[in-house]
Amino acid sequence: MSDRTLEQVSAECADLYQNGLAALEKSDAASAIASFNQALEIEPGFVTCREALRRAQSKAAEKKPGFWKRLFRKSCFSTALSEAEVLLHLQPLKTISLAEQVLNQDPENITAHKLLAQAAMAADLPRTAILSLQTLTEQQPYHRAIKLELAEALASSGDISAATAIYGQLLKDNPQDGKVQQALQRISAQFIPEPAPAPANGHVPDQPAAPARIPTLQPLRRQPAPVSAVSADDAIIHRFEPLLVHGPKNTKFLKTLAEAYARKMMFDKSLSYYQNALKITGGKNAAIEKAIEETTLKKLNWELSKLDPATSEYAAQRERIQNKRLEFQWHAMEEAH
């Protein structure tokens, strides 16, 4: 199961959601709650609906006298919560439903939110869990365990930046927190791509290649990158750049970002990450040096491809780029020797 949006649910479920919104607009919180709950029975992962349900629950709670609020929190739903706890690992969706029954009357019930969040994670509904964990964080802002659960749910939902921010704050409070350090390592391992297999001829990419003759510089044909490739690189950048805050000397992060930016034709950004990685290794690393050389040559080819042959400066600009490439390659050969 997975969290779903309005576009991903059935027509029946969407209609119930719209009915609930209409009732909420008229301040009929009870009818809104009923419609939202029916929709969630069909699609438990309908996150937008559950967010609306929270608003309806809060509005309904505003009309209850303080005495009844206290009564509900103390004893009225102990049976439902006990049953929800028993079913947590056996029937997590049932636990979510039982917890929601309590929240319909007491939207700030800590036990109900904790059970709902745990059940949602067990059912692979991290965005559903986040709703309850955010409520718990507001109620208990210094509760370390809740923050850890929230960060885990955020990471599972793909929001690596927000998860890393929480882990970073926890590390700031306690730099020796081993559990947080392990969590950051798990995120790092999860999003570092597997190394490419070695070629069949046995050549190892990390080994420095013998200097080759200087090839003739040819303009590149402009071809738009596939949408899927661009999206993948953007996702890599979105996931890895926040991790550098807590792992600025992680060369795997730096090289992965450099490769992604190079594929996006953002060569200066790519080269800056490669240069940082090279400094961290002590200024000597054959694989990184080769990547810098190849990226620099790609940048020069790309600059050449952007020149307009119809302009009067074309010949001079082309010669300047060609000379720059020759100079760079000559320097690279000297360094290799």
One Martini backbone bead per residue (centre of mass of N, CA, C, O) as a GRO file, in nm:
protein
  337
    1MET     BB    1   0.102   0.032   0.014
    2SER     BB    2   0.006   0.385  -0.051
    3ASP     BB    3   0.009   0.698  -0.083
    4ARG     BB    4  -0.254   0.934  -0.181
    5THR     BB    5  -0.418   1.116  -0.417
    6LEU     BB    6  -0.685   1.244  -0.576
    7GLU     BB    7  -0.591   1.122  -0.862
    8GLN     BB    8  -0.569   0.806  -0.724
    9VAL     BB    9  -0.862   0.779  -0.666
   10SER     BB   10  -1.168   0.706  -0.657
   11ALA     BB   11  -1.472   0.838  -0.730
   12GLU     BB   12  -1.609   0.777  -0.460
   13CYS     BB   13  -1.388   0.898  -0.282
   14ALA     BB   14  -1.391   1.184  -0.407
   15ASP     BB   15  -1.688   1.250  -0.337
   16LEU     BB   16  -1.662   1.231  -0.032
   17TYR     BB   17  -1.453   1.453  -0.008
   18GLN     BB   18  -1.625   1.681  -0.131
   19ASN     BB   19  -1.850   1.660   0.078
   20GLY     BB   20  -1.671   1.732   0.319
   21LEU     BB   21  -1.589   2.014   0.223
   22ALA     BB   22  -1.874   2.130   0.207
   23ALA     BB   23  -1.940   2.089   0.509
   24LEU     BB   24  -1.700   2.255   0.620
   25GLU     BB   25  -1.786   2.523   0.486
   26LYS     BB   26  -2.064   2.505   0.673
   27SER     BB   27  -1.972   2.399   0.967
   28ASP     BB   28  -2.018   2.072   0.933
   29ALA     BB   29  -1.827   1.865   1.102
   30ALA     BB   30  -1.978   1.595   1.127
   31SER     BB   31  -2.023   1.543   0.823
   32ALA     BB   32  -1.728   1.563   0.741
   33ILE     BB   33  -1.622   1.329   0.908
   34ALA     BB   34  -1.798   1.110   0.779
   35SER     BB   35  -1.693   1.141   0.489
   36PHE     BB   36  -1.390   1.106   0.541
   37ASN     BB   37  -1.406   0.824   0.671
   38GLN     BB   38  -1.523   0.680   0.425
   39ALA     BB   39  -1.288   0.741   0.236
   40LEU     BB   40  -1.067   0.600   0.425
   41GLU     BB   41  -1.185   0.314   0.405
   42ILE     BB   42  -1.106   0.293   0.102
   43GLU     BB   43  -0.843   0.512   0.145
   44PRO     BB   44  -0.600   0.522   0.382
   45GLY     BB   45  -0.380   0.698   0.188
   46PHE     BB   46  -0.554   0.968   0.183
   47VAL     BB   47  -0.403   1.247   0.272
   48THR     BB   48  -0.583   1.491   0.205
   49CYS     BB   49  -0.822   1.383   0.368
   50ARG     BB   50  -0.680   1.366   0.646
   51GLU     BB   51  -0.625   1.666   0.667
   52ALA     BB   52  -0.925   1.747   0.662
   53LEU     BB   53  -1.004   1.584   0.912
   54ARG     BB   54  -0.838   1.748   1.113
   55ARG     BB   55  -0.999   2.008   1.076
   56ALA     BB   56  -1.272   1.891   1.160
   57GLN     BB   57  -1.192   1.795   1.443
   58SER     BB   58  -1.112   2.073   1.553
   59LYS     BB   59  -1.386   2.210   1.509
   60ALA     BB   60  -1.551   2.014   1.688
   61ALA     BB   61  -1.383   2.061   1.955
   62GLU     BB   62  -1.462   2.364   2.001
   63LYS     BB   63  -1.771   2.279   2.099
   64LYS     BB   64  -1.654   2.146   2.342
   65PRO     BB   65  -1.643   2.110   2.655
   66GLY     BB   66  -1.393   2.081   2.881
   67PHE     BB   67  -1.502   1.838   3.037
   68TRP     BB   68  -1.525   1.641   2.791
   69LYS     BB   69  -1.235   1.644   2.713
   70ARG     BB   70  -1.126   1.521   2.976
   71LEU     BB   71  -1.293   1.261   2.967
   72PHE     BB   72  -1.191   1.142   2.703
   73ARG     BB   73  -0.882   1.132   2.787
   74LYS     BB   74  -0.914   0.933   3.032
   75SER     BB   75  -1.161   0.687   2.943
   76CYS     BB   76  -1.354   0.654   2.690
   77PHE     BB   77  -1.098   0.519   2.489
   78SER     BB   78  -0.946   0.273   2.613
   79THR     BB   79  -1.057   0.034   2.448
   80ALA     BB   80  -0.975   0.127   2.163
   81LEU     BB   81  -0.669   0.155   2.228
   82SER     BB   82  -0.619  -0.136   2.316
   83GLU     BB   83  -0.702  -0.265   2.047
   84ALA     BB   84  -0.503  -0.109   1.869
   85GLU     BB   85  -0.245  -0.223   2.002
   86VAL     BB   86  -0.294  -0.525   1.939
   87LEU     BB   87  -0.327  -0.462   1.606
   88LEU     BB   88  -0.073  -0.318   1.501
   89HIS     BB   89   0.085  -0.586   1.363
   90LEU     BB   90  -0.168  -0.730   1.230
   91GLN     BB   91  -0.377  -0.455   1.182
   92PRO     BB   92  -0.297  -0.147   1.095
   93LEU     BB   93  -0.562  -0.037   0.964
   94LYS     BB   94  -0.734  -0.082   1.217
   95THR     BB   95  -0.572   0.102   1.400
   96ILE     BB   96  -0.627   0.359   1.243
   97SER     BB   97  -0.934   0.354   1.277
   98LEU     BB   98  -0.940   0.356   1.589
   99ALA     BB   99  -0.776   0.616   1.628
  100GLU     BB  100  -0.976   0.796   1.468
  101GLN     BB  101  -1.213   0.771   1.664
  102VAL     BB  102  -1.073   0.931   1.884
  103LEU     BB  103  -1.003   1.192   1.713
  104ASN     BB  104  -1.299   1.277   1.663
  105GLN     BB  105  -1.308   1.367   1.984
  106ASP     BB  106  -0.965   1.378   2.024
  107PRO     BB  107  -0.726   1.541   1.834
  108GLU     BB  108  -0.488   1.532   2.087
  109ASN     BB  109  -0.432   1.238   2.123
  110ILE     BB  110  -0.142   1.084   2.189
  111THR     BB  111  -0.193   0.778   2.166
  112ALA     BB  112  -0.337   0.782   1.890
  113HIS     BB  113  -0.102   0.909   1.729
  114LYS     BB  114   0.109   0.693   1.788
  115LEU     BB  115  -0.046   0.451   1.670
  116LEU     BB  116  -0.095   0.567   1.389
  117ALA     BB  117   0.202   0.603   1.309
  118GLN     BB  118   0.290   0.308   1.343
  119ALA     BB  119   0.080   0.186   1.149
  120ALA     BB  120   0.157   0.347   0.895
  121MET     BB  121   0.444   0.234   0.872
  122ALA     BB  122   0.354  -0.067   0.856
  123ALA     BB  123   0.171   0.020   0.583
  124ASP     BB  124   0.328   0.222   0.403
  125LEU     BB  125   0.240   0.540   0.533
  126PRO     BB  126   0.429   0.805   0.585
  127ARG     BB  127   0.241   1.058   0.541
  128THR     BB  128   0.041   0.972   0.756
  129ALA     BB  129   0.242   0.970   0.991
  130ILE     BB  130   0.331   1.269   0.978
  131LEU     BB  131   0.075   1.402   1.084
  132SER     BB  132   0.104   1.288   1.376
  133LEU     BB  133   0.403   1.364   1.435
  134GLN     BB  134   0.360   1.670   1.414
  135THR     BB  135   0.164   1.689   1.648
  136LEU     BB  136   0.356   1.570   1.863
  137THR     BB  137   0.579   1.785   1.829
  138GLU     BB  138   0.402   2.023   1.922
  139GLN     BB  139   0.344   1.897   2.208
  140GLN     BB  140   0.665   1.762   2.206
  141PRO     BB  141   0.947   1.933   2.122
  142TYR     BB  142   1.164   1.744   2.319
  143HIS     BB  143   1.109   1.466   2.180
  144ARG     BB  144   1.327   1.248   2.052
  145ALA     BB  145   1.165   0.998   1.946
  146ILE     BB  146   0.970   1.159   1.767
  147LYS     BB  147   1.183   1.287   1.585
  148LEU     BB  148   1.290   1.022   1.475
  149GLU     BB  149   1.023   0.928   1.348
  150LEU     BB  150   0.986   1.171   1.161
  151ALA     BB  151   1.249   1.139   1.001
  152GLU     BB  152   1.186   0.856   0.895
  153ALA     BB  153   0.924   0.931   0.745
  154LEU     BB  154   1.049   1.143   0.558
  155ALA     BB  155   1.251   0.954   0.422
  156SER     BB  156   1.034   0.749   0.316
  157SER     BB  157   0.888   0.989   0.141
  158GLY     BB  158   1.161   1.162   0.021
  159ASP     BB  159   1.235   1.388   0.250
  160ILE     BB  160   1.557   1.443   0.303
  161SER     BB  161   1.589   1.735   0.395
  162ALA     BB  162   1.404   1.723   0.649
  163ALA     BB  163   1.542   1.484   0.787
  164THR     BB  164   1.827   1.610   0.808
  165ALA     BB  165   1.746   1.852   0.983
  166ILE     BB  166   1.667   1.688   1.231
  167TYR     BB  167   1.930   1.535   1.272
  168GLY     BB  168   2.103   1.790   1.301
  169GLN     BB  169   1.968   1.893   1.562
  170LEU     BB  170   2.029   1.643   1.732
  171LEU     BB  171   2.340   1.665   1.701
  172LYS     BB  172   2.366   1.944   1.827
  173ASP     BB  173   2.263   1.846   2.107
  174ASN     BB  174   2.415   1.544   2.032
  175PRO     BB  175   2.710   1.448   1.888
  176GLN     BB  176   2.699   1.132   2.026
  177ASP     BB  177   2.454   1.023   1.864
  178GLY     BB  178   2.434   0.711   1.738
  179LYS     BB  179   2.148   0.688   1.613
  180VAL     BB  180   2.174   0.932   1.424
  181GLN     BB  181   2.426   0.844   1.272
  182GLN     BB  182   2.297   0.585   1.156
  183ALA     BB  183   2.068   0.723   1.003
  184LEU     BB  184   2.253   0.885   0.811
  185GLN     BB  185   2.392   0.635   0.691
  186ARG     BB  186   2.136   0.511   0.568
  187ILE     BB  187   2.074   0.740   0.376
  188SER     BB  188   2.337   0.729   0.224
  189ALA     BB  189   2.318   0.431   0.127
  190GLN     BB  190   2.040   0.454  -0.021
  191PHE     BB  191   2.152   0.708  -0.231
  192ILE     BB  192   2.391   0.540  -0.333
  193PRO     BB  193   2.505   0.432  -0.605
  194GLU     BB  194   2.601   0.179  -0.776
  195PRO     BB  195   2.864   0.060  -0.906
  196ALA     BB  196   3.002   0.009  -1.189
  197PRO     BB  197   3.085  -0.230  -1.384
  198ALA     BB  198   3.333  -0.390  -1.506
  199PRO     BB  199   3.479  -0.435  -1.777
  200ALA     BB  200   3.548  -0.710  -1.976
  201ASN     BB  201   3.864  -0.625  -2.023
  202GLY     BB  202   3.956  -0.527  -1.714
  203HIS     BB  203   3.929  -0.234  -1.688
  204VAL     BB  204   4.015   0.019  -1.457
  205PRO     BB  205   3.896   0.334  -1.402
  206ASP     BB  206   4.108   0.427  -1.170
  207GLN     BB  207   4.315   0.406  -1.376
  208PRO     BB  208   4.550   0.555  -1.543
  209ALA     BB  209   4.573   0.674  -1.851
  210ALA     BB  210   4.717   0.697  -2.134
  211PRO     BB  211   4.831   0.920  -2.329
  212ALA     BB  212   4.671   1.090  -2.582
  213ARG     BB  213   4.589   1.215  -2.852
  214ILE     BB  214   4.486   1.507  -2.988
  215PRO     BB  215   4.185   1.587  -3.066
  216THR     BB  216   3.950   1.704  -3.261
  217LEU     BB  217   3.745   1.969  -3.246
  218GLN     BB  218   3.392   1.923  -3.209
  219PRO     BB  219   3.087   1.987  -3.249
  220LEU     BB  220   2.797   1.962  -3.083
  221ARG     BB  221   2.501   1.808  -3.074
  222ARG     BB  222   2.187   1.908  -3.007
  223GLN     BB  223   2.030   1.727  -2.734
  224PRO     BB  224   1.774   1.652  -2.563
  225ALA     BB  225   1.707   1.550  -2.266
  226PRO     BB  226   1.558   1.327  -2.107
  227VAL     BB  227   1.323   1.352  -1.872
  228SER     BB  228   1.416   1.118  -1.687
  229ALA     BB  229   1.710   1.212  -1.653
  230VAL     BB  230   1.657   1.487  -1.530
  231SER     BB  231   1.492   1.387  -1.288
  232ALA     BB  232   1.715   1.212  -1.164
  233ASP     BB  233   1.922   1.441  -1.114
  234ASP     BB  234   1.742   1.616  -0.938
  235ALA     BB  235   1.706   1.401  -0.718
  236ILE     BB  236   2.002   1.374  -0.640
  237ILE     BB  237   2.044   1.669  -0.557
  238HIS     BB  238   1.815   1.682  -0.345
  239ARG     BB  239   1.945   1.450  -0.162
  240PHE     BB  240   2.263   1.528  -0.131
  241GLU     BB  241   2.306   1.825  -0.044
  242PRO     BB  242   2.199   1.803   0.252
  243LEU     BB  243   2.423   1.590   0.341
  244LEU     BB  244   2.673   1.790   0.341
  245VAL     BB  245   2.627   1.925   0.614
  246HIS     BB  246   2.720   1.629   0.762
  247GLY     BB  247   2.923   1.548   0.488
  248PRO     BB  248   3.166   1.738   0.353
  249LYS     BB  249   3.389   1.474   0.322
  250ASN     BB  250   3.215   1.312   0.117
  251THR     BB  251   3.312   1.185  -0.185
  252LYS     BB  252   3.055   1.045  -0.283
  253PHE     BB  253   2.876   1.288  -0.284
  254LEU     BB  254   3.048   1.473  -0.464
  255LYS     BB  255   3.061   1.285  -0.717
  256THR     BB  256   2.757   1.254  -0.760
  257LEU     BB  257   2.703   1.557  -0.804
  258ALA     BB  258   2.900   1.604  -1.035
  259GLU     BB  259   2.763   1.409  -1.235
  260ALA     BB  260   2.483   1.542  -1.239
  261TYR     BB  261   2.575   1.826  -1.336
  262ALA     BB  262   2.706   1.733  -1.599
  263ARG     BB  263   2.440   1.619  -1.728
  264LYS     BB  264   2.316   1.930  -1.700
  265MET     BB  265   2.552   2.132  -1.800
  266MET     BB  266   2.688   2.209  -1.504
  267PHE     BB  267   3.019   2.242  -1.496
  268ASP     BB  268   3.109   2.430  -1.267
  269LYS     BB  269   2.969   2.272  -1.042
  270SER     BB  270   3.102   2.005  -1.095
  271LEU     BB  271   3.402   2.098  -1.059
  272SER     BB  272   3.375   2.192  -0.765
  273TYR     BB  273   3.322   1.906  -0.651
  274TYR     BB  274   3.576   1.770  -0.756
  275GLN     BB  275   3.780   1.959  -0.614
  276ASN     BB  276   3.691   1.892  -0.327
  277ALA     BB  277   3.752   1.590  -0.345
  278LEU     BB  278   4.055   1.624  -0.406
  279LYS     BB  279   4.135   1.768  -0.144
  280ILE     BB  280   4.047   1.541   0.053
  281THR     BB  281   4.267   1.334  -0.090
  282GLY     BB  282   4.532   1.538  -0.127
  283GLY     BB  283   4.543   1.594  -0.458
  284LYS     BB  284   4.537   1.261  -0.512
  285ASN     BB  285   4.338   1.120  -0.786
  286ALA     BB  286   4.287   0.954  -1.067
  287ALA     BB  287   3.976   0.952  -1.100
  288ILE     BB  288   3.923   1.255  -1.045
  289GLU     BB  289   4.118   1.371  -1.253
  290LYS     BB  290   3.977   1.244  -1.495
  291ALA     BB  291   3.700   1.377  -1.447
  292ILE     BB  292   3.800   1.666  -1.477
  293GLU     BB  293   3.902   1.641  -1.765
  294GLU     BB  294   3.637   1.548  -1.900
  295THR     BB  295   3.461   1.788  -1.805
  296THR     BB  296   3.626   2.013  -1.935
  297LEU     BB  297   3.592   1.912  -2.228
  298LYS     BB  298   3.286   1.924  -2.230
  299LYS     BB  299   3.267   2.225  -2.180
  300LEU     BB  300   3.416   2.314  -2.439
  301ASN     BB  301   3.226   2.177  -2.636
  302TRP     BB  302   2.974   2.327  -2.541
  303GLU     BB  303   3.074   2.611  -2.606
  304LEU     BB  304   3.107   2.554  -2.908
  305SER     BB  305   2.804   2.475  -2.969
  306LYS     BB  306   2.703   2.785  -2.903
  307LEU     BB  307   2.809   2.890  -3.149
  308ASP     BB  308   2.771   3.133  -3.411
  309PRO     BB  309   2.857   3.123  -3.747
  310ALA     BB  310   2.716   3.410  -3.831
  311THR     BB  311   2.922   3.551  -3.675
  312SER     BB  312   3.212   3.750  -3.661
  313GLU     BB  313   3.330   3.591  -3.386
  314TYR     BB  314   3.357   3.287  -3.440
  315ALA     BB  315   3.658   3.234  -3.509
  316ALA     BB  316   3.780   3.354  -3.249
  317GLN     BB  317   3.622   3.181  -3.045
  318ARG     BB  318   3.710   2.906  -3.151
  319GLU     BB  319   4.013   2.946  -3.112
  320ARG     BB  320   4.009   2.997  -2.809
  321ILE     BB  321   3.892   2.719  -2.726
  322GLN     BB  322   4.104   2.541  -2.863
  323ASN     BB  323   4.347   2.658  -2.706
  324LYS     BB  324   4.239   2.585  -2.427
  325ARG     BB  325   4.241   2.282  -2.473
  326LEU     BB  326   4.538   2.242  -2.546
  327GLU     BB  327   4.647   2.355  -2.281
  328PHE     BB  328   4.507   2.155  -2.094
  329GLN     BB  329   4.624   1.891  -2.216
  330TRP     BB  330   4.919   1.957  -2.177
  331HIS     BB  331   4.906   1.982  -1.871
  332ALA     BB  332   4.799   1.694  -1.818
  333MET     BB  333   5.050   1.549  -1.935
  334GLU     BB  334   5.257   1.667  -1.741
  335GLU     BB  335   5.127   1.554  -1.483
  336ALA     BB  336   5.147   1.249  -1.566
  337HIS     BB  337   5.480   1.280  -1.565
   0.00000   0.00000   0.00000
